[in-house]
Amino acid sequence: MSLREIPVQDLTPLEAQAELKELARTLAQADVEYYQNDAPSLTDAQYDSLKKRNEAIEALFPDLVLPESPSLKVGAKAAEGFDKITHLIPMLSLSNIFEEADILEFTDRIRRFLNLTAEDPLDFVAEPKIDGLSYSALYENGVYVKGATRGDGAQGEDITANLSTIRGLPMKLQAPFPEKIEIRGEVYMTKADFFALNNEQESLNKKTFANPRNAAAGSLRQLDPSITASRKLSVFAYTVGFTSEELWTTHAELLEHLKRWGFPVSPEIQLCHNDDELLAYYRQMGEKRAALSYDIDGVVYKINRMDYQRRLGFISRAPRWAIAHKFPPMQAQTILKKIRVQVGRTGALTPVADLEPVNVGGVMVSHATLHNADEIERKDIREADTVIIQRAGDVIPQIVAVLKDKRPSNSQPFEFPKQCPICHSHVARDPDEAAHYCTGGLICSKQAVERLKHFVSRDALDIEGLGKKNIEAFFEKGWIKTPIDVFYLKERHGEALLNTEGWGEKSVQNLWDAIQKVADGTALDKFIFALGIRQVGQSTARLLAEQFGSFSHLSEEMKKDTAMEELTRIDGIGEVMAADIIDFFNEPNNEKLLEELQNKINLLPFQTNRIQTPFTGKTVVFTGSLEHMTRMEAKSLALAAGAKVSGSVSAKTDFVVLGADAGSKAKKAAELGIRTLSEKEFKDMLEII
């Protein structure tokens, strides 16, 4: 009699231990066959029967539960919320290209950076760009220990329990494997599973999802992992983040390791040797797109050689060695009912088109951006026009054309307002910009409300309980007019809030706790982003935090005559953006507010995962012709090592790297007593072979 034929209650501990190991092996193999090989050896009923027997044995012998037990994939107790996880290596997004001609520019740029000739081989791995939600799964000694979303790239949400419920994700790796490794990929929902989920939601009178990506994201981010477990999610793995050891020299070899460890890897991945093959792959995937069982919105090209990937490195938001080639946007025809003008937190006036709702690529669209007055005039867009709309990058709806033969005879050109639609202040336009701005500033209620919404939003201070509607309500009541009022809300209006409809003791206490959490300690980059400085997004806020370390240091430097020079040394910040940052810190009203906020919030010094190097925080100047690397690559290496790179030598310069024919900069370095390095010394200090 086999173990499986013995009733669970009659098993001895030794028999139970042996069968649990066999069940874990059998079910893990079934997952590989189902998700990777598309050749299941078990029916759903057989699979479910084995899982139930496994659970029954574990219930009788709880001390024998294995780390890789399939029962760990059925969900757990509902969570109160998602904690944050700091990625060991940032999860950056990809730059996009949209035209076939951009492929040549991308590969040429890489060849220039690496100093390769047109004859030098340059291979790429091409893969479909899955339309899902990025994940990171950490394994220690081959066992799954932690899962996270991409988040803002630096920090993601802790989805350890939820991610473990997905059948395709292995709980244990097959040796050999690095001691510690972070696997990255995409969680998605197949088209068939999406339709089945929506049918089930409809039958239960619950909200349906607009598309498979939204369904996957909504299912993965459930506070109760058992809900995630009940929905059919799938995963692909496509790269690694941190790894304690590299067992591969190319990206193609890495993918083979991922397969051997039990991860599903897209069968559509292909090795390409030149631009023509990349273009052929793009066209091929465009033709196969509709027939695939899952949604894709483009393809991704990655340099195959890992040493080239390391040399190319990253810019502030994306790797240089990879790029996403997006498919043409999906389009539809509808009627433009009305053009209205919105006022943003910076005072920018943005025209928006209200449309007759129409389905575009599976999403119902009723609004589209019109960008600015120039765009409306250039395309001659008018109310009551029949228009062609598309979702740019399959996300943002925009109007691409007007069908003028269908235009009503009484149509009139749209006149951009000369006064703010909210506060009626004069509308001005900078000659160098396309946007119009409300000059109302502090008296414009819409600007104030939008700034407050931004201040407390998830990517900024993330104060739960202060959503858009509550901010609008509190602003209307006069309780929150400026950001500092958030931190006096309990003291000044706590009792009134308890007596407000829709608020109970628990929800009010949760709000106080959320505000106190921010006051107790807020990351510097989050605070800088929350301030809503013009042109300063999350990536730039992080650059500023990393460069200056503390808010007091940043504030002090922005008041000095050298502020422009300090800012433009940072890769990714130009003169126009620098001017906006300097203006913000030198505006008297802002100075007063910032002082009050610093008294209320414990601003944490910036913590970086960057390894300390001899160049961390130092200013480096390159001069002359380098022999073994391009100037672009040398600058990239210095920036990656934490240095500031300047184009001129001054008393603030720490190192001058000398190439052939160094010239006047070498002479000035000698006059100022600045340390000079040869190209070899520079590489040796970075431990580059």
C-alpha positions as CSV (number, residue, x, y, z in Angstrom):
1,M,0.0,0.0,0.0
2,S,1.4,3.4,-0.9
3,L,1.5,6.3,1.6
4,R,-1.2,8.1,-0.4
5,E,-3.7,5.2,0.2
6,I,-3.3,5.3,4.0
7,P,-6.1,7.4,5.7
8,V,-4.6,10.6,7.1
9,Q,-5.6,9.7,10.7
10,D,-3.7,6.4,10.5
11,L,-0.3,8.0,9.4
12,T,2.7,7.7,11.7
13,P,4.8,10.9,12.1
14,L,7.5,9.4,9.9
15,E,5.0,8.5,7.3
16,A,3.5,11.9,7.5
17,Q,6.9,13.6,7.1
18,A,7.7,11.5,4.0
19,E,4.3,12.1,2.4
20,L,4.5,15.9,3.0
21,K,7.8,16.0,1.2
22,E,6.4,14.0,-1.7
23,L,3.3,16.1,-1.9
24,A,5.4,19.3,-2.0
25,R,7.5,17.9,-4.8
26,T,4.6,16.6,-6.8
27,L,2.6,19.9,-6.5
28,A,5.6,22.0,-7.3
29,Q,6.3,19.9,-10.4
30,A,2.7,20.3,-11.4
31,D,3.0,24.1,-11.1
32,V,6.1,23.9,-13.5
33,E,4.2,21.8,-16.0
34,Y,1.1,24.0,-15.9
35,Y,2.8,27.4,-15.9
36,Q,6.1,26.9,-17.7
37,N,5.6,23.9,-20.0
38,D,1.9,24.5,-20.8
39,A,1.5,20.7,-20.4
40,P,-0.3,19.9,-17.2
41,S,0.0,16.3,-16.0
42,L,-2.8,16.6,-13.3
43,T,-6.4,17.7,-13.8
44,D,-7.6,20.5,-11.6
45,A,-9.6,18.0,-9.6
46,Q,-6.5,15.8,-9.0
47,Y,-4.4,18.9,-8.1
48,D,-7.0,20.1,-5.6
49,S,-7.3,16.7,-4.1
50,L,-3.6,16.5,-3.4
51,K,-3.7,20.0,-1.9
52,K,-6.5,19.0,0.5
53,R,-4.6,15.9,1.6
54,N,-1.6,18.0,2.2
55,E,-3.6,20.4,4.4
56,A,-5.2,17.6,6.3
57,I,-1.8,16.0,7.1
58,E,-0.4,19.4,8.2
59,A,-3.5,20.0,10.5
60,L,-2.7,16.7,12.2
61,F,1.0,17.2,12.3
62,P,1.6,21.0,12.5
63,D,5.2,20.6,13.5
64,L,6.0,18.9,10.2
65,V,4.9,21.8,7.9
66,L,7.7,22.4,5.3
67,P,9.0,25.9,4.3
68,E,8.0,25.1,0.7
69,S,4.6,23.7,1.7
70,P,1.9,24.3,-1.0
71,S,-0.5,25.3,1.9
72,L,1.5,28.6,2.1
73,K,0.0,29.5,-1.2
74,V,-3.7,29.7,0.0
75,G,-3.5,33.1,1.8
76,A,-3.5,34.1,5.4
77,K,-5.1,36.4,7.9
78,A,-6.2,39.7,6.5
79,A,-3.6,42.5,7.0
80,E,-4.2,45.9,8.4
81,G,-2.1,47.6,5.6
82,F,1.0,47.2,3.5
83,D,4.4,47.9,5.1
84,K,7.2,49.4,3.0
85,I,10.2,47.5,1.7
86,T,13.3,49.3,0.6
87,H,14.7,47.6,-2.5
88,L,18.2,46.3,-2.2
89,I,18.8,47.8,-5.7
90,P,16.3,50.4,-7.1
91,M,13.6,49.0,-9.4
92,L,13.8,51.6,-12.2
93,S,11.4,51.9,-15.1
94,L,12.3,51.7,-18.7
95,S,12.7,54.6,-21.2
96,N,10.3,54.2,-24.2
97,I,10.6,54.5,-27.9
98,F,7.6,54.5,-30.3
99,E,9.1,54.7,-33.8
100,E,11.0,51.9,-35.7
101,A,13.7,54.5,-36.6
102,D,14.4,54.9,-32.8
103,I,15.9,51.4,-32.7
104,L,18.9,52.5,-34.7
105,E,19.3,55.6,-32.5
106,F,19.2,53.4,-29.4
107,T,21.8,50.9,-30.6
108,D,24.0,53.7,-32.0
109,R,23.9,55.4,-28.6
110,I,25.1,52.2,-26.9
111,R,27.9,51.8,-29.4
112,R,29.1,55.4,-28.9
113,F,29.0,54.9,-25.1
114,L,31.0,51.6,-25.2
115,N,33.3,52.9,-28.1
116,L,32.3,50.0,-30.3
117,T,32.5,50.0,-34.1
118,A,29.7,49.1,-36.5
119,E,31.5,45.7,-37.0
120,D,31.7,44.8,-33.3
121,P,29.1,42.2,-32.3
122,L,26.2,43.6,-30.1
123,D,23.6,41.1,-29.1
124,F,20.2,41.8,-27.5
125,V,17.6,39.8,-25.8
126,A,14.1,40.8,-27.0
127,E,11.0,39.9,-25.0
128,P,7.3,40.9,-24.9
129,K,6.5,43.8,-22.5
130,I,3.8,42.2,-20.3
131,D,1.0,44.5,-19.3
132,G,0.9,43.7,-15.6
133,L,2.3,44.7,-12.2
134,S,6.1,44.5,-11.5
135,Y,7.2,42.4,-8.5
136,S,10.4,41.6,-6.7
137,A,10.8,38.2,-4.8
138,L,13.7,37.8,-2.4
139,Y,15.2,34.3,-1.8
140,E,17.7,33.5,1.0
141,N,19.4,30.1,0.8
142,G,17.0,29.1,-1.9
143,V,13.8,29.9,0.1
144,Y,11.3,32.6,-0.7
145,V,11.3,35.1,2.2
146,K,10.0,38.5,0.9
147,G,7.9,40.0,-1.9
148,A,7.4,43.6,-2.9
149,T,5.9,45.8,-5.6
150,R,7.9,48.3,-7.6
151,G,6.4,51.3,-5.7
152,D,8.4,54.5,-6.4
153,G,11.5,52.4,-7.4
154,A,13.3,53.0,-4.1
155,Q,10.6,51.5,-1.9
156,G,7.7,49.2,-2.6
157,E,4.8,47.7,-0.7
158,D,5.3,44.5,1.2
159,I,3.2,41.8,-0.6
160,T,5.1,38.8,0.8
161,A,2.0,36.9,1.7
162,N,0.0,37.8,-1.4
163,L,2.8,37.0,-3.9
164,S,3.3,33.6,-2.2
165,T,-0.3,32.6,-3.2
166,I,0.5,32.6,-6.9
167,R,1.0,29.1,-8.1
168,G,3.7,30.0,-10.7
169,L,6.1,31.5,-8.1
170,P,8.4,28.8,-6.6
171,M,8.8,28.8,-2.8
172,K,12.1,27.0,-3.1
173,L,14.9,27.2,-5.7
174,Q,16.7,24.2,-7.1
175,A,20.4,24.2,-6.4
176,P,22.8,25.6,-7.3
177,F,21.7,29.2,-6.5
178,P,23.2,32.4,-5.0
179,E,22.9,32.6,-1.2
180,K,20.8,35.7,-1.6
181,I,19.0,36.7,-4.8
182,E,16.2,39.1,-5.8
183,I,14.1,37.8,-8.7
184,R,12.1,40.4,-10.6
185,G,9.2,40.0,-13.1
186,E,5.6,40.7,-13.8
187,V,2.3,39.5,-12.2
188,Y,-0.4,39.4,-14.8
189,M,-3.8,37.8,-15.5
190,T,-4.6,35.9,-18.6
191,K,-7.4,37.1,-20.8
192,A,-9.4,34.0,-20.1
193,D,-9.0,34.4,-16.3
194,F,-9.9,38.0,-16.6
195,F,-13.2,37.4,-18.3
196,A,-14.0,34.6,-15.8
197,L,-13.3,36.9,-12.9
198,N,-15.5,39.7,-14.3
199,N,-18.3,37.2,-14.9
200,E,-18.0,36.1,-11.3
201,Q,-17.9,39.7,-10.1
202,E,-21.0,40.5,-12.1
203,S,-22.9,37.5,-10.7
204,L,-22.1,38.7,-7.2
205,N,-23.1,42.3,-8.0
206,K,-19.5,43.4,-7.4
207,K,-17.3,45.9,-9.2
208,T,-15.8,44.6,-12.5
209,F,-12.3,45.4,-13.8
210,A,-11.6,47.5,-16.9
211,N,-8.8,45.3,-18.2
212,P,-6.5,42.4,-17.1
213,R,-3.8,44.7,-15.8
214,N,-6.2,46.4,-13.4
215,A,-7.6,43.0,-12.4
216,A,-4.1,41.7,-11.6
217,A,-3.0,44.9,-9.7
218,G,-6.3,44.9,-7.7
219,S,-6.0,41.2,-6.9
220,L,-2.4,41.4,-5.8
221,R,-2.9,44.4,-3.6
222,Q,-5.7,42.9,-1.5
223,L,-5.2,43.4,2.3
224,D,-6.6,39.8,2.7
225,P,-4.2,37.4,0.9
226,S,-6.9,34.8,0.8
227,I,-8.7,37.0,-1.8
228,T,-5.5,37.1,-3.8
229,A,-5.3,33.3,-3.5
230,S,-8.8,32.9,-4.8
231,R,-8.0,34.7,-8.1
232,K,-6.0,33.2,-10.9
233,L,-2.8,35.3,-11.2
234,S,0.2,34.3,-13.2
235,V,3.9,35.4,-13.2
236,F,6.8,35.7,-15.5
237,A,10.3,36.3,-14.3
238,Y,12.7,38.3,-16.5
239,T,15.7,39.6,-14.5
240,V,17.4,39.8,-11.1
241,G,17.9,42.8,-8.8
242,F,20.4,42.1,-6.1
243,T,22.4,38.9,-6.2
244,S,25.2,37.8,-3.9
245,E,26.8,35.8,-6.8
246,E,26.5,35.9,-10.6
247,L,26.4,32.4,-12.1
248,W,25.9,33.8,-15.6
249,T,27.7,36.1,-18.1
250,T,24.8,36.9,-20.4
251,H,21.2,37.8,-19.9
252,A,20.2,34.7,-22.0
253,E,22.1,32.5,-19.5
254,L,20.3,34.2,-16.6
255,L,17.0,33.3,-18.2
256,E,18.0,29.7,-18.4
257,H,18.9,29.8,-14.6
258,L,15.4,31.3,-13.9
259,K,13.8,28.4,-15.8
260,R,15.9,25.8,-13.9
261,W,14.9,27.4,-10.6
262,G,11.3,26.9,-11.4
263,F,10.2,30.4,-12.7
264,P,7.9,30.8,-15.6
265,V,9.8,32.6,-18.4
266,S,8.1,34.0,-21.5
267,P,8.5,31.5,-24.4
268,E,8.4,34.4,-26.8
269,I,11.9,35.7,-25.8
270,Q,14.4,35.7,-28.6
271,L,18.1,36.5,-29.1
272,C,18.7,39.2,-31.7
273,H,22.1,40.0,-33.3
274,N,21.4,43.3,-35.2
275,D,18.9,46.1,-35.8
276,D,17.1,44.2,-38.5
277,E,16.4,41.3,-36.2
278,L,15.2,43.7,-33.5
279,L,12.8,45.3,-36.0
280,A,11.6,41.9,-37.3
281,Y,10.9,40.8,-33.7
282,Y,8.9,43.9,-33.0
283,R,6.8,43.4,-36.1
284,Q,6.4,39.7,-35.3
285,M,5.1,40.4,-31.8
286,G,2.8,43.1,-33.1
287,E,1.2,40.5,-35.4
288,K,1.0,37.8,-32.6
289,R,-0.3,40.3,-30.0
290,A,-4.0,39.6,-30.3
291,A,-3.4,35.8,-30.3
292,L,-1.4,35.7,-27.1
293,S,-3.2,34.5,-23.9
294,Y,-2.1,37.7,-22.1
295,D,-1.9,41.4,-22.9
296,I,1.3,43.0,-24.0
297,D,1.8,46.7,-24.9
298,G,5.2,46.5,-26.6
299,V,8.5,44.7,-26.5
300,V,11.7,45.2,-24.5
301,Y,15.3,45.1,-25.8
302,K,18.1,44.3,-23.4
303,I,21.9,44.1,-24.0
304,N,22.8,40.4,-23.7
305,R,26.3,40.7,-22.2
306,M,26.3,41.4,-18.4
307,D,29.6,43.2,-18.5
308,Y,28.2,45.6,-21.1
309,Q,25.1,46.1,-18.8
310,R,27.4,47.0,-15.9
311,R,29.4,49.4,-18.0
312,L,26.4,51.2,-19.4
313,G,24.8,51.6,-16.0
314,F,21.8,53.8,-15.3
315,I,20.5,57.3,-15.7
316,S,18.4,58.7,-12.9
317,R,15.2,56.9,-14.0
318,A,16.1,54.0,-16.3
319,P,18.9,51.7,-17.4
320,R,21.0,52.6,-20.4
321,W,21.2,49.0,-21.5
322,A,17.4,48.4,-22.0
323,I,14.5,50.1,-23.6
324,A,10.8,49.5,-24.2
325,H,9.5,49.7,-27.8
326,K,5.8,50.4,-27.4
327,F,3.1,49.4,-29.9
328,P,1.1,52.1,-31.7
329,P,-1.7,53.4,-29.4
330,M,-5.2,52.0,-29.9
331,Q,-7.7,54.5,-31.3
332,A,-11.4,55.2,-31.4
333,Q,-13.9,57.8,-32.7
334,T,-16.2,59.8,-30.5
335,I,-17.8,63.3,-30.0
336,L,-16.1,66.1,-28.0
337,K,-18.9,67.5,-25.9
338,K,-17.1,70.3,-24.0
339,I,-13.7,71.8,-23.4
340,R,-13.1,72.9,-19.9
341,V,-10.0,74.3,-18.3
342,Q,-8.5,72.9,-15.1
343,V,-6.2,74.7,-12.7
344,G,-3.3,72.7,-11.2
345,R,-1.3,73.1,-8.0
346,T,1.4,75.2,-9.8
347,G,-1.3,77.4,-11.4
348,A,-0.9,75.9,-14.8
349,L,-4.2,75.9,-16.8
350,T,-4.8,72.6,-18.6
351,P,-7.6,72.2,-21.1
352,V,-9.5,68.9,-20.9
353,A,-11.9,67.4,-23.4
354,D,-15.2,65.9,-22.1
355,L,-16.1,63.1,-24.5
356,E,-19.0,60.9,-25.3
357,P,-17.8,57.7,-23.5
358,V,-16.1,55.3,-25.9
359,N,-14.2,52.0,-25.5
360,V,-10.5,52.3,-26.4
361,G,-8.5,49.0,-26.1
362,G,-10.8,47.7,-23.4
363,V,-11.0,50.9,-21.3
364,M,-14.0,53.2,-21.3
365,V,-12.7,56.8,-21.9
366,S,-14.8,59.9,-21.2
367,H,-12.0,62.5,-20.9
368,A,-8.8,63.4,-22.8
369,T,-6.0,65.9,-22.2
370,L,-5.7,68.8,-24.7
371,H,-2.3,69.8,-23.3
372,N,-2.3,73.5,-23.9
373,A,-3.7,76.4,-26.0
374,D,-1.1,75.8,-28.8
375,E,-2.2,72.2,-29.2
376,I,-5.9,73.2,-29.5
377,E,-5.0,75.8,-32.1
378,R,-2.6,73.6,-34.0
379,K,-5.2,70.8,-34.4
380,D,-8.1,73.2,-34.6
381,I,-10.1,71.3,-31.9
382,R,-13.6,72.6,-31.2
383,E,-16.6,71.7,-29.1
384,A,-19.0,69.3,-30.8
385,D,-16.2,68.0,-33.1
386,T,-16.0,64.3,-34.0
387,V,-12.5,63.3,-33.0
388,I,-10.1,60.4,-33.1
389,I,-8.7,59.6,-29.6
390,Q,-6.0,57.2,-28.5
391,R,-4.4,56.1,-25.3
392,A,-0.8,57.3,-25.5
393,G,1.4,54.4,-24.3
394,D,-2.0,52.6,-23.9
395,V,-2.6,54.7,-20.8
396,I,-3.3,58.5,-21.2
397,P,-6.2,59.4,-23.6
398,Q,-5.4,62.2,-26.1
399,I,-7.0,63.6,-29.2
400,V,-4.9,62.9,-32.3
401,A,-7.2,64.2,-35.1
402,V,-10.4,66.0,-35.8
403,L,-12.8,64.8,-38.6
404,K,-13.6,68.2,-40.0
405,D,-16.0,66.9,-42.6
406,K,-18.3,66.0,-39.7
407,R,-18.0,69.4,-38.0
408,P,-21.3,71.3,-37.3
409,S,-21.9,74.3,-39.5
410,N,-22.2,76.7,-36.5
411,S,-18.9,75.6,-35.0
412,Q,-16.7,78.3,-33.4
413,P,-12.9,78.2,-32.5
414,F,-12.2,77.7,-28.8
415,E,-11.0,80.8,-27.0
416,F,-8.6,80.2,-24.2
417,P,-9.7,82.0,-21.0
418,K,-7.9,85.3,-20.1
419,Q,-9.0,85.0,-16.5
420,C,-8.6,82.1,-14.1
421,P,-11.9,80.1,-14.1
422,I,-11.6,79.7,-10.3
423,C,-10.3,83.0,-8.8
424,H,-10.7,85.2,-11.9
425,S,-7.1,86.4,-11.7
426,H,-5.3,87.4,-14.8
427,V,-3.9,84.5,-16.9
428,A,-0.3,85.0,-18.0
429,R,2.0,83.1,-20.3
430,D,5.8,82.8,-20.1
431,P,7.2,83.5,-23.6
432,D,9.4,80.4,-23.3
433,E,6.7,78.1,-22.3
434,A,3.5,76.7,-23.9
435,A,1.5,76.7,-20.7
436,H,-0.7,79.5,-19.3
437,Y,-0.7,80.3,-15.6
438,C,-3.1,81.8,-13.1
439,T,-1.4,84.7,-11.4
440,G,-3.7,84.5,-8.4
441,G,-1.1,82.5,-6.4
442,L,-2.2,82.4,-2.7
443,I,-5.7,83.7,-3.4
444,C,-6.5,80.9,-5.9
445,S,-8.4,78.3,-4.0
446,K,-8.0,75.6,-6.6
447,Q,-4.2,75.9,-6.6
448,A,-4.2,75.7,-2.8
449,V,-6.5,72.6,-2.8
450,E,-4.4,70.8,-5.4
451,R,-1.2,71.6,-3.5
452,L,-2.7,70.1,-0.4
453,K,-3.8,67.0,-2.2
454,H,-0.3,66.5,-3.6
455,F,1.2,67.2,-0.1
456,V,-0.7,64.3,1.5
457,S,-0.8,61.9,-1.5
458,R,0.6,58.4,-1.4
459,D,3.9,59.2,-3.2
460,A,4.4,62.3,-0.9
461,L,3.6,62.2,2.8
462,D,1.1,59.3,2.3
463,I,-1.4,60.4,5.1
464,E,-4.1,57.8,5.0
465,G,-7.5,59.3,5.7
466,L,-6.7,62.6,3.9
467,G,-7.9,61.6,0.4
468,K,-9.0,64.1,-2.2
469,K,-12.6,64.4,-1.0
470,N,-11.6,64.9,2.6
471,I,-9.0,67.5,1.7
472,E,-11.7,69.4,-0.4
473,A,-14.2,69.1,2.5
474,F,-11.6,70.3,5.2
475,F,-10.5,73.2,2.9
476,E,-14.1,74.2,2.4
477,K,-14.7,74.2,6.2
478,G,-11.5,76.3,6.6
479,W,-9.8,73.6,8.7
480,I,-6.9,73.0,6.3
481,K,-5.8,75.9,4.2
482,T,-2.0,75.4,4.1
483,P,0.2,72.2,4.7
484,I,1.0,73.2,8.3
485,D,-2.7,73.1,9.2
486,V,-2.6,69.3,8.7
487,F,-0.5,69.1,11.9
488,Y,-2.9,71.3,13.9
489,L,-6.1,69.5,12.8
490,K,-6.5,67.4,15.9
491,E,-5.7,70.3,18.3
492,R,-8.0,72.8,16.6
493,H,-10.8,70.7,15.1
494,G,-10.6,67.2,16.6
495,E,-13.9,67.5,18.5
496,A,-15.7,68.9,15.5
497,L,-14.5,66.1,13.3
498,L,-15.9,63.5,15.7
499,N,-19.3,65.1,15.2
500,T,-19.0,65.2,11.4
501,E,-21.1,62.9,9.4
502,G,-19.2,59.9,8.0
503,W,-16.5,60.1,10.8
504,G,-16.5,57.7,13.8
505,E,-14.1,57.3,16.7
506,K,-12.1,54.6,14.8
507,S,-11.7,56.5,11.5
508,V,-10.8,59.7,13.4
509,Q,-8.2,57.9,15.5
510,N,-6.7,56.3,12.4
511,L,-6.3,59.8,10.9
512,W,-4.6,61.1,14.0
513,D,-2.3,58.0,14.0
514,A,-1.5,58.6,10.3
515,I,-0.6,62.3,10.9
516,Q,1.5,61.4,13.9
517,K,3.4,58.7,11.9
518,V,4.5,61.4,9.5
519,A,5.4,63.8,12.3
520,D,7.5,61.1,14.0
521,G,9.7,60.5,10.9
522,T,9.5,61.3,7.2
523,A,12.0,60.4,4.5
524,L,13.7,63.4,3.1
525,D,13.0,62.6,-0.5
526,K,9.3,62.1,0.2
527,F,9.1,65.5,2.0
528,I,10.9,67.3,-0.9
529,F,8.5,65.8,-3.4
530,A,5.5,66.7,-1.1
531,L,6.4,70.4,-1.3
532,G,5.3,70.5,-4.9
533,I,8.3,72.4,-6.2
534,R,7.7,73.1,-9.9
535,Q,9.3,70.5,-12.1
536,V,10.5,68.4,-9.2
537,G,9.1,64.9,-9.5
538,Q,10.0,61.8,-7.4
539,S,13.3,61.1,-9.2
540,T,14.5,64.7,-8.8
541,A,13.4,64.8,-5.2
542,R,15.5,61.7,-4.6
543,L,18.5,63.3,-6.4
544,L,18.3,66.4,-4.2
545,A,18.0,64.3,-1.0
546,E,21.0,62.1,-2.0
547,Q,23.1,65.2,-3.0
548,F,22.4,67.3,0.1
549,G,21.7,64.7,2.8
550,S,19.5,66.8,5.0
551,F,16.8,69.5,4.5
552,S,18.7,72.1,6.4
553,H,21.7,71.7,4.2
554,L,19.6,71.9,1.0
555,S,17.9,75.1,2.3
556,E,21.2,76.7,3.2
557,E,22.8,75.9,-0.2
558,M,19.8,77.3,-2.1
559,K,20.3,80.7,-0.5
560,K,24.0,81.0,-1.6
561,D,25.3,82.5,-4.8
562,T,26.7,79.1,-5.8
563,A,23.2,77.4,-5.8
564,M,22.9,77.3,-9.6
565,E,26.3,75.7,-9.9
566,E,25.6,73.2,-7.1
567,L,22.3,72.1,-8.7
568,T,23.4,71.9,-12.3
569,R,26.3,69.6,-11.3
570,I,23.6,67.0,-10.5
571,D,23.0,64.7,-13.5
572,G,19.4,65.2,-14.5
573,I,19.0,68.8,-13.3
574,G,19.3,71.6,-15.9
575,E,19.3,75.4,-15.5
576,V,15.6,75.9,-15.9
577,M,14.7,73.3,-13.3
578,A,17.5,74.7,-11.0
579,A,16.0,78.2,-11.3
580,D,12.6,76.9,-10.2
581,I,14.1,75.1,-7.2
582,I,16.1,78.2,-6.1
583,D,13.1,80.5,-6.5
584,F,11.0,78.2,-4.3
585,F,13.5,78.2,-1.4
586,N,14.0,82.0,-1.6
587,E,10.3,83.0,-1.7
588,P,9.5,84.6,1.8
589,N,6.1,82.9,2.2
590,N,7.7,79.5,1.5
591,E,10.6,80.2,3.9
592,K,8.1,80.7,6.8
593,L,6.1,77.6,5.9
594,L,9.2,75.4,5.6
595,E,10.4,76.6,9.0
596,E,7.0,75.7,10.6
597,L,6.9,72.3,8.9
598,Q,10.4,71.4,10.1
599,N,9.3,72.2,13.7
600,K,6.4,69.7,13.3
601,I,8.0,66.9,11.3
602,N,11.1,64.9,12.2
603,L,12.9,64.9,8.8
604,L,15.1,61.8,8.5
605,P,18.5,62.2,6.9
606,F,18.6,60.6,3.5
607,Q,19.7,56.9,3.7
608,T,21.2,55.5,0.5
609,N,21.9,51.9,-0.4
610,R,24.8,53.2,-2.5
611,I,28.1,51.6,-1.5
612,Q,30.6,54.1,-0.2
613,T,33.5,54.7,-2.6
614,P,36.5,57.1,-2.6
615,F,34.4,59.3,-4.9
616,T,31.3,59.5,-2.7
617,G,30.4,63.2,-2.3
618,K,33.5,64.3,-4.2
619,T,33.7,66.6,-7.3
620,V,35.4,65.1,-10.3
621,V,36.6,66.8,-13.6
622,F,37.6,64.8,-16.7
623,T,40.0,66.3,-19.2
624,G,41.8,65.0,-22.3
625,S,41.2,61.9,-24.3
626,L,40.7,58.7,-22.4
627,E,42.2,55.5,-23.8
628,H,40.0,52.6,-22.5
629,M,36.6,54.2,-22.1
630,T,34.6,57.1,-23.6
631,R,34.1,60.3,-21.7
632,M,30.4,59.4,-21.4
633,E,31.2,56.1,-19.8
634,A,33.8,57.6,-17.4
635,K,31.2,60.3,-16.3
636,S,28.6,57.6,-15.8
637,L,31.0,55.5,-13.6
638,A,31.9,58.5,-11.5
639,L,28.2,59.4,-10.9
640,A,27.4,55.8,-10.1
641,A,30.2,56.0,-7.5
642,G,28.5,58.9,-5.8
643,A,30.6,61.7,-7.3
644,K,29.6,65.1,-8.7
645,V,31.0,65.6,-12.2
646,S,31.9,69.2,-13.2
647,G,33.1,70.6,-16.5
648,S,35.4,73.1,-14.9
649,V,38.2,73.1,-12.3
650,S,37.7,75.2,-9.2
651,A,38.7,75.2,-5.6
652,K,35.8,72.9,-4.9
653,T,37.2,70.2,-7.3
654,D,38.5,67.1,-5.5
655,F,39.9,65.1,-8.4
656,V,40.9,65.8,-12.0
657,V,41.2,62.7,-14.2
658,L,43.8,63.3,-16.9
659,G,43.6,61.8,-20.4
660,A,46.0,62.4,-23.3
661,D,46.4,66.1,-24.2
662,A,44.9,67.3,-20.9
663,G,45.7,71.0,-21.5
664,S,44.7,74.0,-19.3
665,K,42.6,72.0,-16.8
666,A,45.6,70.0,-15.8
667,K,47.6,73.2,-15.4
668,K,44.8,74.8,-13.2
669,A,44.6,71.7,-11.1
670,A,48.3,71.9,-10.4
671,E,48.0,75.6,-9.5
672,L,45.2,74.9,-7.0
673,G,46.9,71.8,-5.6
674,I,44.1,69.5,-6.6
675,R,44.8,65.8,-6.8
676,T,45.1,64.4,-10.4
677,L,44.5,60.8,-11.5
678,S,45.5,58.9,-14.6
679,E,42.8,56.8,-16.2
680,K,44.3,53.7,-14.7
681,E,44.3,55.2,-11.2
682,F,40.7,56.3,-11.6
683,K,39.7,52.7,-12.6
684,D,41.8,51.2,-9.8
685,M,40.1,53.4,-7.2
686,L,36.7,52.0,-8.5
687,E,38.2,48.5,-8.5
688,I,37.4,48.2,-12.2
689,I,39.2,45.4,-14.1
